[in-house]
Amino acid sequence: MDLNLFNHKDAEEKELLKEVLKESLETEEDLMRTYLITAERIHEDEELKERLENFAEGNAKRTKQLIDEINEIEE
């Protein structure tokens, strides 16, 4: 019986982790869009525009990592 409880608990923890990762994924995607939209609107400060694009690139990398982690949990 303890083994079944452990497996159930493990499944619950995986589901909670997956939910946290999905919420983080949404946040990263929102930030990425915000940075890109803001960068597109900047015309007078190329340095700031480039920094915002770099932020978006960092979000894209984290987004990919989060997707990979979610897929790993689902397997």
Secondary structure, DSSP 8 states (H G I E B T S, - for coil): -HHHHHHHHHHHHHHHHHHHHHHHHHHHHHHHHHHHHHHHH--S-HHHHHHHHHHHHHHHHHHHHHHHHHHHHH-
